[in-house]
Amino acid sequence: MTDEQAVGTRGNEKLYAGIDAGGTEFKCILATGPDQVVAQDKIPVTYPETTLAACRDFFRAAQQAHGSFAALGIASFGPVDLRRDSPTYGSITSTPKPHWANINIVGYFSDALALPIRFDTDVNGALLAEWCWGAAQGLENAIYVTVGTGIGAGVMVDGRLLHGTMHPEAGHMLLPRYPGDPFVGSCPYHGACLEGLASGPALAQRWQVDPKSLPDNHPAWELQAHYLASMCVNLALTYSPQRIVIGGGVMERASLLPMIRKAYLAQMNAYLGDQTKDIEHFIVPAGLGGLAGASARLLLLNRRFNTGFSNPSRVQPPTSKNIRSTP
């Protein structure tokens, strides 16, 4: 092992590890910068003991090959406990995902890897990454929503990530039903909440097929646009963001975003003024792709701006030399 590997650096850059803990897979990464990936892997989400052990083994092997890491960042699906004075800090709490409730992932990796760990929600990680390098650059008030296995939102107000008693759980907001919609919803807690009506599993349960197989003219997408537009109306009226960024696997359907914008304008009914000319800049797709998920970028942002994952202090805007252009 070289001296460089022993201290875990590449030149003058330290090595940082990240886990993007999504509902379908955990994306693990080792990197020195937003475009300098040393190693990465995707671990399917099964049982906690299996998934976490596979991540542990990846990072231990990476330590042997590349040297020690400066820190580990974890951006996780939730709900999660972000209160550092709580006995369950670092845990996934009351998630509807089978087998994953009350799993202390921070404690697991702290014991397994003996690293400093930063922890926040996956959507807060994605929002901060979009703010630095993606679709929310230059804004102080923005929201990032992921629509996939679940639905979650990260909220930035006056340049600060919003943390309250826990964190925003916008995926479980209650919405007006689409006229004539008989679906009872898939959420085990609330039935027909936003997540129960418009997440990927809700789509699959409603139509009894893989949503990717549904054609663009299928009625599923009009329903989907209605509920996601209602979500955007509620977020716009509640938080007054400058922009709503929407990502996640369900949003890979290219025809869906224009339908959401159209439904949003109809539902808002010009209450916030004429947004017609600006709608393509108000509700936008996620700007970041590649690497191994938002947590890696968030961790690197944590290094670059000396701010913690769960530290709500103001993050200073990046300079132009630190910004990668949005794809």
C-alpha positions, 0 to 999 in steps of 0.5 A: 500500500502506498503512503497515499493509500494509507492516508486515504487521499488522491493527491491533496484530496481526502476520500469520502464515503456516501450511502444513498439509502433508497427504498429499492437499493443502497448506492454506495460510493467512495469519492474525492469530488463530485466527478472523482469517483474512486469506487461505487456499488449498488446493493439491493434492499432486502432484509436489513441485516443482508443489505447493511452487511453488503454495504459494510463489506463494500466499504471495508474492501474499499478501505483495503484497496484505497486507504481510510476515509475521512467520513461517511455520509448517509442520506436515507429513506424515512421517516428517520430520527435526526435529533442528536439528543434522541436515543433513537438518533440515526434510525429509520423509524415508522417506515411502511417498508417491511422489516425496516422499521426501527433500524439504527443504520447510523449505529450499525455503520458507526460500529462497523466502520468507526468513521464520523457519520453525517445523516439526513433524509434522502430528499434533503440530500438530493435538495442540497445537491440540486442547490449546489450543482443542479436545478435549484442553483442560485435559489434560497427557497426551493423544494425537491420531491422524489416520486418513486418507491415512496414520495418525500420532499426536502424543503429549503427556506431562506437557504436552510434545510427545514428540520422541525420535530423530525423532517417534512413528510410531504408524501403523506399529505391528504389530497382531494380525490380525482373525480370517480377514483375508487382506489383505496390507496396503498399506504398502510397508515393513511390509505389514500394519502399522496404516497398511497395514491401516486408512488410507484407501488401505488401505481403497480397496485392500482393497475396490477402491472409494472407502471413502466409497461403502461403507454403514455395514453393510459389513464394512469398518467392523467390520475398521476398528474392530477395528484402530483399537481395537487401536491405542487399546489399544496407545497406552493401555497404552504412554503412559497418556494421559488422552484419545485424540483421533481425527481425519482423513478416514476418521473422518468416518464417524460410525458408526465411532467408537462401533464403535471404543469398543466394540471397545476395551472388548472388547480391553482386557478391563477391564485398566485398570479399568472404563472403560465409563462414561468411554469417551465421554470417553476416545476422542473425535473431534477438536474443531476444524474450519474455518480451513485446518488445524491448522498455522495454529492451531499457529503462532498458538499458537506466537505466543501462548505464545512456544514453537516448533513443535519446542520441547519445553519445557512450554507453559503452559495457556491462560487462559479468554479464549484458549480458543475453545469446542469445537464 
